[in-house]
Amino acid sequence: MVRFILVIQFFLFFLMDFLSADGHIFVYHRFDDNRYPTTNISTKALRAEFNYLKKHNYKVVPLADFVEKIKKGEEVPDNWVAFTIDDGFRSFYKNGLPVFREYGFPFTLFVAVKYTEEKYKDYVSWEQLKKIAKYGSIEFHSYGHGHFGRMSNEQIRADMDKGLKLMKEHLNYKPRFFVYPYGEYDNRVENIIKSYGFKAVFNQNMGAVNGQCTNAYDVDRSAVVGSNSRDFKLYLKFKELCGVHFVKPTTYPKIKLLKLLKLIWMIKV
Protein backbone atom coordinates (compact mmCIF):
# COMPACT_ATOMS: atom_id res chain seq x y z
CA MET A 1 0.00 0.00 0.00
CA VAL A 2 2.79 2.45 0.88
CA ARG A 3 4.50 1.74 -2.45
CA PHE A 4 1.23 2.29 -4.27
CA ILE A 5 0.75 5.68 -2.61
CA LEU A 6 4.30 6.70 -3.51
CA VAL A 7 3.62 5.83 -7.14
CA ILE A 8 0.49 7.98 -7.07
CA GLN A 9 2.45 10.85 -5.54
CA PHE A 10 5.10 10.56 -8.27
CA PHE A 11 2.46 10.97 -10.97
CA LEU A 12 0.99 13.95 -9.17
CA PHE A 13 4.36 15.67 -9.20
CA PHE A 14 4.64 14.88 -12.90
CA LEU A 15 1.22 16.37 -13.58
CA MET A 16 1.26 19.38 -11.29
CA ASP A 17 2.74 21.79 -13.84
CA PHE A 18 -0.27 21.11 -16.03
CA LEU A 19 -2.81 21.85 -13.31
CA SER A 20 -4.14 25.34 -12.83
CA ALA A 21 -4.65 26.05 -9.15
CA ASP A 22 -7.78 27.07 -7.27
CA GLY A 23 -8.05 28.17 -3.65
CA HIS A 24 -6.81 25.79 -0.96
CA ILE A 25 -7.81 24.89 2.60
CA PHE A 26 -5.35 23.12 4.89
CA VAL A 27 -5.96 21.17 8.07
CA TYR A 28 -3.60 20.63 11.00
CA HIS A 29 -4.01 18.72 14.26
CA ARG A 30 -1.03 18.75 16.63
CA PHE A 31 1.93 21.12 16.88
CA ASP A 32 5.37 20.15 18.23
CA ASP A 33 3.93 16.94 19.67
CA ASN A 34 6.32 14.25 18.49
CA ARG A 35 4.37 11.48 20.23
CA TYR A 36 1.97 11.44 17.27
CA PRO A 37 3.97 11.89 14.05
CA THR A 38 1.04 11.08 11.72
CA THR A 39 -0.92 14.11 12.93
CA ASN A 40 1.85 16.41 14.10
CA ILE A 41 3.68 19.31 12.49
CA SER A 42 6.64 21.13 13.97
CA THR A 43 6.39 24.86 14.42
CA LYS A 44 9.63 25.11 12.44
CA ALA A 45 7.89 23.48 9.46
CA LEU A 46 4.83 25.63 10.04
CA ARG A 47 6.90 28.80 9.85
CA ALA A 48 8.55 27.51 6.67
CA GLU A 49 5.13 27.02 5.09
CA PHE A 50 3.96 30.45 6.20
CA ASN A 51 7.13 32.05 4.82
CA TYR A 52 6.59 30.26 1.51
CA LEU A 53 3.08 31.68 1.26
CA LYS A 54 4.29 35.20 1.99
CA LYS A 55 7.19 34.94 -0.46
CA HIS A 56 4.93 33.72 -3.27
CA ASN A 57 2.16 36.24 -2.66
CA TYR A 58 -0.51 33.90 -1.34
CA LYS A 59 -3.28 35.50 0.69
CA VAL A 60 -4.40 33.78 3.90
CA VAL A 61 -8.10 34.52 4.41
CA PRO A 62 -10.75 33.47 6.95
CA LEU A 63 -12.55 30.23 6.14
CA ALA A 64 -15.79 32.21 5.96
CA ASP A 65 -14.45 34.02 2.87
CA PHE A 66 -14.18 30.71 1.04
CA VAL A 67 -17.71 29.79 2.06
CA GLU A 68 -19.06 33.12 0.83
CA LYS A 69 -17.49 32.57 -2.61
CA ILE A 70 -18.89 29.03 -2.78
CA LYS A 71 -22.37 30.17 -1.77
CA LYS A 72 -22.38 32.92 -4.38
CA GLY A 73 -20.87 30.70 -7.07
CA GLU A 74 -18.03 33.16 -7.52
CA GLU A 75 -14.46 32.44 -8.55
CA VAL A 76 -12.03 31.76 -5.72
CA PRO A 77 -8.72 33.57 -6.34
CA ASP A 78 -5.98 31.03 -7.00
CA ASN A 79 -3.74 32.64 -4.39
CA TRP A 80 -6.24 32.19 -1.56
CA VAL A 81 -5.40 29.91 1.36
CA ALA A 82 -7.32 29.15 4.57
CA PHE A 83 -6.15 27.25 7.64
CA THR A 84 -8.17 24.92 9.85
CA ILE A 85 -7.19 22.99 12.97
CA ASP A 86 -9.12 19.90 14.07
CA ASP A 87 -10.01 18.40 17.45
CA GLY A 88 -8.79 21.05 19.90
CA PHE A 89 -5.46 19.68 21.06
CA ARG A 90 -3.73 21.76 23.71
CA SER A 91 -0.57 21.77 21.59
CA PHE A 92 -2.32 24.21 19.28
CA TYR A 93 -2.99 26.60 22.14
CA LYS A 94 0.54 26.21 23.49
CA ASN A 95 2.64 25.96 20.32
CA GLY A 96 0.58 26.64 17.21
CA LEU A 97 -1.43 29.69 18.20
CA PRO A 98 1.64 31.86 18.92
CA VAL A 99 2.88 31.23 15.36
CA PHE A 100 -0.48 32.15 13.83
CA ARG A 101 -0.51 35.31 15.93
CA GLU A 102 3.08 36.09 14.92
CA TYR A 103 2.14 36.02 11.23
CA GLY A 104 -1.30 37.52 11.72
CA PHE A 105 -2.96 34.63 9.87
CA PRO A 106 -6.63 33.84 10.51
CA PHE A 107 -7.67 30.27 11.31
CA THR A 108 -10.67 28.11 12.22
CA LEU A 109 -10.52 25.59 15.06
CA PHE A 110 -12.98 22.68 14.84
CA VAL A 111 -13.62 21.36 18.35
CA ALA A 112 -14.46 17.81 19.39
CA VAL A 113 -16.46 18.93 22.39
CA LYS A 114 -16.27 15.82 24.58
CA TYR A 115 -12.55 16.17 25.21
CA THR A 116 -12.92 19.75 26.35
CA GLU A 117 -16.06 19.11 28.40
CA GLU A 118 -14.52 16.11 30.19
CA LYS A 119 -11.19 17.90 30.68
CA TYR A 120 -8.89 15.51 28.83
CA LYS A 121 -5.36 16.63 29.61
CA ASP A 122 -4.21 16.92 25.98
CA TYR A 123 -7.12 19.16 24.97
CA VAL A 124 -7.99 22.81 25.43
CA SER A 125 -10.30 23.98 28.19
CA TRP A 126 -13.39 26.12 27.67
CA GLU A 127 -11.49 29.12 29.02
CA GLN A 128 -8.67 28.51 26.55
CA LEU A 129 -11.22 28.27 23.74
CA LYS A 130 -12.53 31.70 24.71
CA LYS A 131 -9.00 33.08 24.46
CA ILE A 132 -8.42 31.36 21.11
CA ALA A 133 -11.67 32.89 19.81
CA LYS A 134 -10.07 36.34 20.09
CA TYR A 135 -7.75 35.45 17.19
CA GLY A 136 -9.72 32.96 15.08
CA SER A 137 -13.09 31.28 14.77
CA ILE A 138 -14.33 28.25 16.72
CA GLU A 139 -16.49 25.68 14.89
CA PHE A 140 -17.93 22.19 15.46
CA HIS A 141 -16.33 18.76 15.02
CA SER A 142 -19.00 16.66 16.81
CA TYR A 143 -19.31 15.81 20.49
CA GLY A 144 -17.57 12.45 20.85
CA HIS A 145 -15.55 12.31 17.62
CA GLY A 146 -17.12 8.97 16.80
CA HIS A 147 -17.12 6.99 13.57
CA PHE A 148 -20.30 8.39 12.02
CA GLY A 149 -20.12 5.88 9.17
CA ARG A 150 -20.67 3.08 11.71
CA MET A 151 -23.20 4.86 13.93
CA SER A 152 -26.99 4.76 13.64
CA ASN A 153 -29.00 7.85 12.72
CA GLU A 154 -30.15 8.15 16.33
CA GLN A 155 -26.60 7.93 17.66
CA ILE A 156 -25.37 10.59 15.27
CA ARG A 157 -28.17 12.97 16.18
CA ALA A 158 -27.65 12.41 19.91
CA ASP A 159 -23.94 13.20 19.50
CA MET A 160 -24.62 16.32 17.44
CA ASP A 161 -27.31 17.64 19.77
CA LYS A 162 -25.17 17.16 22.87
CA GLY A 163 -22.14 18.89 21.38
CA LEU A 164 -24.08 21.83 19.97
CA LYS A 165 -25.86 22.35 23.28
CA LEU A 166 -22.55 22.49 25.15
CA MET A 167 -21.07 24.96 22.66
CA LYS A 168 -24.07 27.20 23.17
CA GLU A 169 -23.79 26.93 26.97
CA HIS A 170 -20.06 27.59 27.20
CA LEU A 171 -19.37 29.86 24.22
CA ASN A 172 -22.84 31.33 23.62
CA TYR A 173 -22.37 30.50 19.98
CA LYS A 174 -24.11 28.46 17.31
CA PRO A 175 -21.46 27.01 14.94
CA ARG A 176 -21.72 27.82 11.26
CA PHE A 177 -19.38 25.10 9.98
CA PHE A 178 -18.87 21.39 10.61
CA VAL A 179 -16.15 18.79 9.93
CA TYR A 180 -16.81 15.03 9.76
CA PRO A 181 -14.93 13.11 12.49
CA TYR A 182 -12.18 11.00 10.89
CA GLY A 183 -13.42 12.30 7.53
CA GLU A 184 -16.00 9.48 7.52
CA TYR A 185 -19.20 10.17 5.63
CA ASP A 186 -21.57 8.69 3.09
CA ASN A 187 -24.89 9.82 1.64
CA ARG A 188 -26.78 8.88 4.81
CA VAL A 189 -24.42 10.78 7.12
CA GLU A 190 -24.31 13.76 4.79
CA ASN A 191 -28.10 14.09 4.78
CA ILE A 192 -28.26 14.01 8.59
CA ILE A 193 -25.62 16.72 8.92
CA LYS A 194 -27.32 18.90 6.32
CA SER A 195 -30.46 18.95 8.46
CA TYR A 196 -28.60 20.97 11.11
CA GLY A 197 -28.41 24.00 8.84
CA PHE A 198 -24.65 24.56 8.76
CA LYS A 199 -23.49 27.05 6.15
CA ALA A 200 -20.75 24.62 5.05
CA VAL A 201 -19.44 21.15 5.83
CA PHE A 202 -15.82 20.11 5.34
CA ASN A 203 -14.16 16.76 4.71
CA GLN A 204 -10.54 15.63 4.99
CA ASN A 205 -9.96 14.78 1.34
CA MET A 206 -7.07 16.26 -0.59
CA GLY A 207 -8.22 18.76 -3.17
CA ALA A 208 -8.96 22.37 -3.97
CA VAL A 209 -11.84 24.82 -3.85
CA ASN A 210 -13.54 26.40 -6.84
CA GLY A 211 -16.39 28.71 -5.97
CA GLN A 212 -18.28 27.85 -9.14
CA CYS A 213 -18.47 24.09 -8.64
CA THR A 214 -17.41 23.12 -5.11
CA ASN A 215 -20.24 21.68 -3.03
CA ALA A 216 -20.64 23.77 0.14
CA TYR A 217 -21.52 20.58 2.04
CA ASP A 218 -18.48 18.63 0.90
CA VAL A 219 -15.51 21.01 0.85
CA ASP A 220 -12.01 19.55 0.47
CA ARG A 221 -9.18 20.22 2.91
CA SER A 222 -5.64 18.90 2.59
CA ALA A 223 -3.94 17.59 5.74
CA VAL A 224 -0.37 18.72 6.43
CA VAL A 225 1.94 16.81 8.77
CA GLY A 226 5.65 16.29 9.38
CA SER A 227 8.55 18.50 8.44
CA ASN A 228 8.63 17.98 4.67
CA SER A 229 7.30 21.00 2.77
CA ARG A 230 7.11 19.04 -0.48
CA ASP A 231 3.53 17.88 0.13
CA PHE A 232 2.42 21.37 1.15
CA LYS A 233 3.72 22.85 -2.10
CA LEU A 234 2.17 20.00 -4.08
CA TYR A 235 -1.25 20.55 -2.53
CA LEU A 236 -1.11 24.19 -3.61
CA LYS A 237 -1.13 22.89 -7.20
CA PHE A 238 -4.30 20.82 -6.85
CA LYS A 239 -7.38 21.98 -8.73
CA GLU A 240 -11.09 21.29 -8.52
CA LEU A 241 -12.23 19.63 -11.74
CA CYS A 242 -15.58 21.28 -12.41
CA GLY A 243 -18.14 19.02 -14.01
CA VAL A 244 -16.32 15.86 -12.87
CA HIS A 245 -17.34 14.69 -9.43
CA PHE A 246 -16.07 12.15 -6.96
CA VAL A 247 -18.95 9.77 -6.27
CA LYS A 248 -19.21 9.06 -2.56
CA PRO A 249 -20.09 5.51 -1.48
CA THR A 250 -23.73 5.02 -0.50
CA THR A 251 -22.38 3.27 2.59
CA TYR A 252 -19.03 3.94 4.18
CA PRO A 253 -16.39 1.60 2.70
CA LYS A 254 -14.95 -1.01 5.06
CA ILE A 255 -11.42 -0.07 3.98
CA LYS A 256 -12.10 3.46 5.26
CA LEU A 257 -9.89 5.12 2.69
CA LEU A 258 -11.92 7.97 1.23
CA LYS A 259 -8.75 10.04 0.98
CA LEU A 260 -7.09 7.38 -1.14
CA LEU A 261 -10.20 6.90 -3.27
CA LYS A 262 -10.28 10.64 -3.90
CA LEU A 263 -6.60 10.68 -4.81
CA ILE A 264 -7.05 7.84 -7.30
CA TRP A 265 -10.04 9.65 -8.78
CA MET A 266 -8.05 12.86 -9.22
CA ILE A 267 -5.42 11.03 -11.26
CA LYS A 268 -7.86 9.00 -13.34
CA VAL A 269 -9.69 12.06 -14.57
TORDO-158181 format. One record per residue (C-alpha): residue in one letter; x, y, z; residue number from 1. Coordinates in nm, 3 decimals. Example, Ala and Ser with C-alpha at 12.3 -4.5 7.8 and 13.67 -1.06 7.14 Angstrom:
% TORDO-158181
   type         X         Y         Z   seq
      a     1.230    -0.450     0.780     1
      s     1.367    -0.106     0.714     2
END
This chain:
% TORDO-158181
   type         X         Y         Z   seq
      m     0.000     0.000     0.000     1
      v     0.279     0.245     0.088     2
      r     0.450     0.174    -0.245     3
      f     0.123     0.229    -0.427     4
      i     0.075     0.568    -0.261     5
      l     0.430     0.670    -0.351     6
      v     0.362     0.583    -0.714     7
      i     0.049     0.798    -0.707     8
      q     0.245     1.085    -0.554     9
      f     0.510     1.056    -0.827    10
      f     0.246     1.097    -1.097    11
      l     0.099     1.395    -0.917    12
      f     0.436     1.567    -0.920    13
      f     0.464     1.488    -1.290    14
      l     0.122     1.637    -1.358    15
      m     0.126     1.938    -1.129    16
      d     0.274     2.179    -1.384    17
      f    -0.027     2.111    -1.603    18
      l    -0.281     2.185    -1.331    19
      s    -0.414     2.534    -1.283    20
      a    -0.465     2.605    -0.915    21
      d    -0.778     2.707    -0.727    22
      g    -0.805     2.817    -0.365    23
      h    -0.681     2.579    -0.096    24
      i    -0.781     2.489     0.260    25
      f    -0.535     2.312     0.489    26
      v    -0.596     2.117     0.807    27
      y    -0.360     2.063     1.100    28
      h    -0.401     1.872     1.426    29
      r    -0.103     1.875     1.663    30
      f     0.193     2.112     1.688    31
      d     0.537     2.015     1.823    32
      d     0.393     1.694     1.967    33
      n     0.632     1.425     1.849    34
      r     0.437     1.148     2.023    35
      y     0.197     1.144     1.727    36
      p     0.397     1.189     1.405    37
      t     0.104     1.108     1.172    38
      t    -0.092     1.411     1.293    39
      n     0.185     1.641     1.410    40
      i     0.368     1.931     1.249    41
      s     0.664     2.113     1.397    42
      t     0.639     2.486     1.442    43
      k     0.963     2.511     1.244    44
      a     0.789     2.348     0.946    45
      l     0.483     2.563     1.004    46
      r     0.690     2.880     0.985    47
      a     0.855     2.751     0.667    48
      e     0.513     2.702     0.509    49
      f     0.396     3.045     0.620    50
      n     0.713     3.205     0.482    51
      y     0.659     3.026     0.151    52
      l     0.308     3.168     0.126    53
      k     0.429     3.520     0.199    54
      k     0.719     3.494    -0.046    55
      h     0.493     3.372    -0.327    56
      n     0.216     3.624    -0.266    57
      y    -0.051     3.390    -0.134    58
      k    -0.328     3.550     0.069    59
      v    -0.440     3.378     0.390    60
      v    -0.810     3.452     0.441    61
      p    -1.075     3.347     0.695    62
      l    -1.255     3.023     0.614    63
      a    -1.579     3.221     0.596    64
      d    -1.445     3.402     0.287    65
      f    -1.418     3.071     0.104    66
      v    -1.771     2.979     0.206    67
      e    -1.906     3.312     0.083    68
      k    -1.749     3.257    -0.261    69
      i    -1.889     2.903    -0.278    70
      k    -2.237     3.017    -0.177    71
      k    -2.238     3.292    -0.438    72
      g    -2.087     3.070    -0.707    73
      e    -1.803     3.316    -0.752    74
      e    -1.446     3.244    -0.855    75
      v    -1.203     3.176    -0.572    76
      p    -0.872     3.357    -0.634    77
      d    -0.598     3.103    -0.700    78
      n    -0.374     3.264    -0.439    79
      w    -0.624     3.219    -0.156    80
      v    -0.540     2.991     0.136    81
      a    -0.732     2.915     0.457    82
      f    -0.615     2.725     0.764    83
      t    -0.817     2.492     0.985    84
      i    -0.719     2.299     1.297    85
      d    -0.912     1.990     1.407    86
      d    -1.001     1.840     1.745    87
      g    -0.879     2.105     1.990    88
      f    -0.546     1.968     2.106    89
      r    -0.373     2.176     2.371    90
      s    -0.057     2.177     2.159    91
      f    -0.232     2.421     1.928    92
      y    -0.299     2.660     2.214    93
      k     0.054     2.621     2.349    94
      n     0.264     2.596     2.032    95
      g     0.058     2.664     1.721    96
      l    -0.143     2.969     1.820    97
      p     0.164     3.186     1.892    98
      v     0.288     3.123     1.536    99
      f    -0.048     3.215     1.383   100
      r    -0.051     3.531     1.593   101
      e     0.308     3.609     1.492   102
      y     0.214     3.602     1.123   103
      g    -0.130     3.752     1.172   104
      f    -0.296     3.463     0.987   105
      p    -0.663     3.384     1.051   106
      f    -0.767     3.027     1.131   107
      t    -1.067     2.811     1.222   108
      l    -1.052     2.559     1.506   109
      f    -1.298     2.268     1.484   110
      v    -1.362     2.136     1.835   111
      a    -1.446     1.781     1.939   112
      v    -1.646     1.893     2.239   113
      k    -1.627     1.582     2.458   114
      y    -1.255     1.617     2.521   115
      t    -1.292     1.975     2.635   116
      e    -1.606     1.911     2.840   117
      e    -1.452     1.611     3.019   118
      k    -1.119     1.790     3.068   119
      y    -0.889     1.551     2.883   120
      k    -0.536     1.663     2.961   121
      d    -0.421     1.692     2.598   122
      y    -0.712     1.916     2.497   123
      v    -0.799     2.281     2.543   124
      s    -1.030     2.398     2.819   125
      w    -1.339     2.612     2.767   126
      e    -1.149     2.912     2.902   127
      q    -0.867     2.851     2.655   128
      l    -1.122     2.827     2.374   129
      k    -1.253     3.170     2.471   130
      k    -0.900     3.308     2.446   131
      i    -0.842     3.136     2.111   132
      a    -1.167     3.289     1.981   133
      k    -1.007     3.634     2.009   134
      y    -0.775     3.545     1.719   135
      g    -0.972     3.296     1.508   136
      s    -1.309     3.128     1.477   137
      i    -1.433     2.825     1.672   138
      e    -1.649     2.568     1.489   139
      f    -1.793     2.219     1.546   140
      h    -1.633     1.876     1.502   141
      s    -1.900     1.666     1.681   142
      y    -1.931     1.581     2.049   143
      g    -1.757     1.245     2.085   144
      h    -1.555     1.231     1.762   145
      g    -1.712     0.897     1.680   146
      h    -1.712     0.699     1.357   147
      f    -2.030     0.839     1.202   148
      g    -2.012     0.588     0.917   149
      r    -2.067     0.308     1.171   150
      m    -2.320     0.486     1.393   151
      s    -2.699     0.476     1.364   152
      n    -2.900     0.785     1.272   153
      e    -3.015     0.815     1.633   154
      q    -2.660     0.793     1.766   155
      i    -2.537     1.059     1.527   156
      r    -2.817     1.297     1.618   157
      a    -2.765     1.241     1.991   158
      d    -2.394     1.320     1.950   159
      m    -2.462     1.632     1.744   160
      d    -2.731     1.764     1.977   161
      k    -2.517     1.716     2.287   162
      g    -2.214     1.889     2.138   163
      l    -2.408     2.183     1.997   164
      k    -2.586     2.235     2.328   165
      l    -2.255     2.249     2.515   166
      m    -2.107     2.496     2.266   167
      k    -2.407     2.720     2.317   168
      e    -2.379     2.693     2.697   169
      h    -2.006     2.759     2.720   170
      l    -1.937     2.986     2.422   171
      n    -2.284     3.133     2.362   172
      y    -2.237     3.050     1.998   173
      k    -2.411     2.846     1.731   174
      p    -2.146     2.701     1.494   175
      r    -2.172     2.782     1.126   176
      f    -1.938     2.510     0.998   177
      f    -1.887     2.139     1.061   178
      v    -1.615     1.879     0.993   179
      y    -1.681     1.503     0.976   180
      p    -1.493     1.311     1.249   181
      y    -1.218     1.100     1.089   182
      g    -1.342     1.230     0.753   183
      e    -1.600     0.948     0.752   184
      y    -1.920     1.017     0.563   185
      d    -2.157     0.869     0.309   186
      n    -2.489     0.982     0.164   187
      r    -2.678     0.888     0.481   188
      v    -2.442     1.078     0.712   189
      e    -2.431     1.376     0.479   190
      n    -2.810     1.409     0.478   191
      i    -2.826     1.401     0.859   192
      i    -2.562     1.672     0.892   193
      k    -2.732     1.890     0.632   194
      s    -3.046     1.895     0.846   195
      y    -2.860     2.097     1.111   196
      g    -2.841     2.400     0.884   197
      f    -2.465     2.456     0.876   198
      k    -2.349     2.705     0.615   199
      a    -2.075     2.462     0.505   200
      v    -1.944     2.115     0.583   201
      f    -1.582     2.011     0.534   202
      n    -1.416     1.676     0.471   203
      q    -1.054     1.563     0.499   204
      n    -0.996     1.478     0.134   205
      m    -0.707     1.626    -0.059   206
      g    -0.822     1.876    -0.317   207
      a    -0.896     2.237    -0.397   208
      v    -1.184     2.482    -0.385   209
      n    -1.354     2.640    -0.684   210
      g    -1.639     2.871    -0.597   211
      q    -1.828     2.785    -0.914   212
      c    -1.847     2.409    -0.864   213
      t    -1.741     2.312    -0.511   214
      n    -2.024     2.168    -0.303   215
      a    -2.064     2.377     0.014   216
      y    -2.152     2.058     0.204   217
      d    -1.848     1.863     0.090   218
      v    -1.551     2.101     0.085   219
      d    -1.201     1.955     0.047   220
      r    -0.918     2.022     0.291   221
      s    -0.564     1.890     0.259   222
      a    -0.394     1.759     0.574   223
      v    -0.037     1.872     0.643   224
      v     0.194     1.681     0.877   225
      g     0.565     1.629     0.938   226
      s     0.855     1.850     0.844   227
      n     0.863     1.798     0.467   228
      s     0.730     2.100     0.277   229
      r     0.711     1.904    -0.048   230
      d     0.353     1.788     0.013   231
      f     0.242     2.137     0.115   232
      k     0.372     2.285    -0.210   233
      l     0.217     2.000    -0.408   234
      y    -0.125     2.055    -0.253   235
      l    -0.111     2.419    -0.361   236
      k    -0.113     2.289    -0.720   237
      f    -0.430     2.082    -0.685   238
      k    -0.738     2.198    -0.873   239
      e    -1.109     2.129    -0.852   240
      l    -1.223     1.963    -1.174   241
      c    -1.558     2.128    -1.241   242
      g    -1.814     1.902    -1.401   243
      v    -1.632     1.586    -1.287   244
      h    -1.734     1.469    -0.943   245
      f    -1.607     1.215    -0.696   246
      v    -1.895     0.977    -0.627   247
      k    -1.921     0.906    -0.256   248
      p    -2.009     0.551    -0.148   249
      t    -2.373     0.502    -0.050   250
      t    -2.238     0.327     0.259   251
      y    -1.903     0.394     0.418   252
      p    -1.639     0.160     0.270   253
      k    -1.495    -0.101     0.506   254
      i    -1.142    -0.007     0.398   255
      k    -1.210     0.346     0.526   256
      l    -0.989     0.512     0.269   257
      l    -1.192     0.797     0.123   258
      k    -0.875     1.004     0.098   259
      l    -0.709     0.738    -0.114   260
      l    -1.020     0.690    -0.327   261
      k    -1.028     1.064    -0.390   262
      l    -0.660     1.068    -0.481   263
      i    -0.705     0.784    -0.730   264
      w    -1.004     0.965    -0.878   265
      m    -0.805     1.286    -0.922   266
      i    -0.542     1.103    -1.126   267
      k    -0.786     0.900    -1.334   268
      v    -0.969     1.206    -1.457   269
END
